[in-house]
Amino acid sequence: MVEFRLTEEQEELRRVAREFAQNEIAPVAAEHDQKSSFPWEVYQKAFEIGLINLTVPTEYGGGGLGCLDCCLIVEELAAGCAGIASSLMVNDLAITPILVAGTPEQKERFLKPFCSKLQMGSFCLSEAGAGSDVAAMTTTAKRDGDDYILNGSKMFITNGGVASLMTVFATRDRSLRHAGISGFIVPADLPGIRRGKKLDKMGQRASDTTEVIFEDVRVPRANLLGKEDEGFKIAMKTLDLSRPMIGALAVGLARAAMEAAINYAKERVTFGVPIAQHQAIQFMLADMDKEIAAARLLTWHAAWLIDQGFRATRESSIAKAFATDMAMRVTTDAVQIFGGYGYIKDFPVEKYMRDAKVLQIYEGTNQIQRLVIARHLFGKEYR
């Protein structure tokens, strides 16, 4: 039987996250956006009430939550600020490769200390010339006795400037493309790791994003994730698991934009009546509502499949692409409803619009999501 009701525990998770977003995130969101500053104080409070490291099993100090649980939380946090929510969410992205492919010893050695106090993690996959085409990465990992030596750089790394633990993907032979990539657990204080300057972004400015440079970084073989050359598979499985949370982030952001537009439409008067009484505005808001509802259901479905142990590559891509395209449309229409006021920073909708754009780009562009979906439609001969 299909069941759409949330459990009491899930409703409580959502309530806690919503109150945190309203009381701790939303009041400082504009300031951190303007200054492009990293809100450590917000993350410390999130850590204290268990809104970070959500997917890490409880035996290692994490929340032990499933994917759907995480989606409920992420939607609420994103309604407060998508940038702040992104850095919180990337902690789970960073440690998911360890959950996917780490040995019991690796989980004990890295996850327990990581979750014992507030720390940030980063997922180091993308490069300046290897984003959508991951197999084109140039960061290398060369065996040297019982170690690997990492050389290269990663670009657009969320939490890159503040992370204390990284999962890093590198190739032993560029000509092998997918087949030569391995994944590593890399403490960020190892000699040879440098952080590039913080990137000056259009949106999600409260989230730290940098280049990370590796110069003869010596990583013990004990930090190898899975087997050598399994890195591409590990990275793709990680993204399958994380993409529903991107969908949830998009839903939360779009919901905040719609709510702002509704409130404004009730107050703004043209031709003698609030614009909420004009059918053109009503239709725009109705379209927002139906698209947000559809995106939420697609996201929850993908998350449910993951929690049930099913492979959800197609469903995760559908949820991510649909929800993030929806968020761009909704936030753009919210600016339109605000008119000239929507284009200035005194009102929140211009920030929502800026924050929405990158959702169509990171964790696999929406063009890549469409390729993934198409390959499921046409089969292996089109891969």
Secondary structure, DSSP 8 states (H G I E B T S, - for coil): -------HHHHHHHHHHHHHIIIIIHHHHHHHHHHT---HHHHHHHHHTT-SSTTS-GGGTS----HHHHHHHHHHHHHH-HHHHHHHHHHHHHHHHHHHH--HHHIIIIIHHHHSS---EEEE--BTTBSS-GGG---EEEEETTEEEEEEEEEEEETTTT-SEEEEEEES-GGGGGGGEEEEEEETTSTTEEEEEE---SS-TTS-EEEEEEEEEEEEGGGEESSTT-HHHHHHHHHHHHHHHHHHHHHHHHHHHHHHHHHHHHH-EETTEEGGGSHHHHHHHHHHHHHHHHHHHHHHHHHHHHHTT---HHHHHHHHHHHHHHHHHHHHHHHHHHGGGGGSTTSTHHHHHHHHHGGGTTTS-HHHHHHHHHHHHH-GGG-
